[in-house]
């Protein structure tokens, strides 16, 4: 009778542990899956993504990244799971860096086009010639 009672208690403890860890694991697995899908989508479409697309992606991944960061901070997940989480968070960081570079490059391209239009105008060329003449006259005065 004592052996059966111990087996029943052990089974209850194991079942409780599986259920409680399973819920935690499922939210982590869901977050990992969501990030993986988003990263695959980004890798296929990043050349055509707009700044609004990057912002929407950032907003979409905020909750899963938070879940994964909390899991990394806790000691309730296995080392293997921590490695998977670290890889997913690193992948998100890499994509975020690419997004920032893409946005910066796009902005710089627009600014470069605008500067080329401004400095390519006849008025600007004339102003630059007058500036150079004034600089030459100042040099002559110094001599």
C-alpha positions as CSV (number, residue, x, y, z in Angstrom):
1,X,0.0,0.0,0.0
2,X,2.8,2.4,0.9
3,X,4.5,1.7,-2.5
4,X,1.3,2.5,-4.4
5,X,0.8,5.7,-2.4
6,X,4.4,6.8,-3.2
7,X,3.9,6.0,-6.9
8,X,0.6,8.0,-7.0
9,X,2.3,11.0,-5.2
10,X,5.2,10.8,-7.6
11,X,2.9,10.7,-10.6
12,X,1.0,13.7,-9.3
13,X,4.2,15.7,-8.8
14,X,5.4,14.8,-12.3
15,X,2.1,15.6,-13.9
16,X,2.0,19.0,-12.0
17,X,5.6,19.7,-13.1
18,X,4.8,18.9,-16.8
19,X,1.7,21.0,-16.8
20,X,3.3,24.0,-15.1
21,X,6.4,23.9,-17.3
22,X,4.4,23.2,-20.4
23,X,2.5,26.4,-20.1
24,X,5.7,28.4,-19.7
25,X,7.3,26.5,-22.5
26,X,4.4,27.0,-24.8
27,X,4.5,30.8,-24.5
28,X,8.3,30.7,-25.1
29,X,7.8,28.3,-28.0
30,X,5.1,30.5,-29.4
31,X,7.3,33.6,-29.1
32,X,10.2,31.8,-30.8
33,X,7.9,30.7,-33.6
34,X,6.5,34.2,-34.1
35,X,10.0,35.7,-34.3
36,X,11.2,32.9,-36.7
37,X,8.2,33.6,-39.0
38,X,8.8,37.3,-39.0
39,X,12.5,37.0,-39.6
40,X,11.9,34.6,-42.6
41,X,9.4,37.2,-44.0
42,X,11.9,40.0,-43.5
43,X,14.8,38.2,-45.2
44,X,12.6,37.6,-48.3
45,X,11.2,41.2,-48.4
46,X,13.8,43.5,-46.8
47,X,14.8,45.2,-50.0
48,X,11.2,46.4,-50.6
49,X,10.3,47.2,-47.0
50,X,9.5,50.8,-46.2
51,X,10.1,52.6,-43.0
52,X,6.5,52.0,-42.0
53,X,7.0,48.3,-42.6
54,X,10.1,48.3,-40.4
55,X,8.1,50.1,-37.6
56,X,5.2,47.7,-37.9
57,X,7.7,44.8,-37.6
58,X,9.3,46.3,-34.5
59,X,5.8,46.8,-32.9
60,X,4.9,43.2,-33.8
61,X,8.0,41.7,-32.2
62,X,8.0,43.8,-29.0
63,X,5.9,41.3,-27.0
64,X,7.6,38.1,-28.1
65,X,11.1,39.6,-27.5
66,X,9.9,40.7,-24.0
67,X,8.7,37.1,-23.3
68,X,12.1,35.7,-24.5
69,X,14.1,38.2,-22.5
70,X,12.2,37.4,-19.4
71,X,12.8,33.7,-20.0
72,X,16.5,34.3,-20.4
73,X,16.6,36.2,-17.1
74,X,14.8,33.4,-15.2
75,X,16.5,30.1,-14.5
76,X,13.3,28.2,-15.3
77,X,14.3,27.1,-18.8
78,X,16.9,24.6,-19.9
79,X,20.3,25.6,-21.3
80,X,19.3,24.4,-24.7
81,X,16.2,26.6,-24.6
82,X,18.3,29.6,-23.5
83,X,20.6,29.0,-26.5
84,X,17.6,29.0,-28.8
85,X,16.2,32.1,-27.2
86,X,19.6,33.9,-27.4
87,X,19.8,33.0,-31.1
88,X,16.3,34.4,-31.8
89,X,16.9,37.6,-29.8
90,X,20.3,38.0,-31.6
91,X,18.6,37.5,-35.0
92,X,16.0,40.2,-34.1
93,X,18.8,42.6,-33.1
94,X,20.5,41.9,-36.4
95,X,17.4,42.7,-38.3
96,X,16.8,45.8,-36.2
97,X,20.3,46.9,-37.1
98,X,19.6,46.3,-40.8
99,X,16.4,48.2,-40.5
100,X,18.2,51.2,-38.9
101,X,20.9,51.1,-41.6
102,X,18.3,50.8,-44.4
103,X,16.4,53.8,-43.0
104,X,19.5,55.8,-42.6
105,X,20.7,54.9,-46.1
106,X,17.4,55.8,-47.5
107,X,17.3,59.1,-45.7
108,X,20.9,59.9,-46.7
109,X,20.0,59.1,-50.3
110,X,17.1,61.6,-50.2
111,X,19.3,64.3,-48.6
112,X,22.0,63.7,-51.2
113,X,19.5,64.1,-54.0
114,X,18.2,67.3,-52.5
115,X,21.8,68.7,-52.0
116,X,22.6,67.8,-55.5
117,X,19.6,69.7,-56.8
118,X,20.5,72.7,-54.6
119,X,24.3,72.8,-55.4
120,X,23.6,72.0,-59.1
121,X,21.5,75.1,-59.6
122,X,22.9,78.1,-61.5
123,X,22.3,80.4,-58.6
124,X,24.3,78.2,-56.3
125,X,27.2,78.0,-58.8
126,X,27.2,81.8,-59.1
127,X,27.2,82.2,-55.3
128,X,30.1,79.8,-54.9
129,X,32.1,81.7,-57.6
130,X,31.4,84.9,-55.7
131,X,32.5,83.2,-52.4
132,X,35.8,82.1,-54.0
133,X,36.4,85.6,-55.4
134,X,35.8,87.1,-51.9
135,X,38.2,84.5,-50.4
136,X,40.9,85.4,-53.0
137,X,40.5,89.1,-52.2
138,X,40.9,88.4,-48.4
139,X,44.1,86.4,-49.2
140,X,45.5,89.4,-51.2
141,X,44.7,91.7,-48.3
142,X,46.7,89.5,-45.9
143,X,49.8,89.6,-48.1
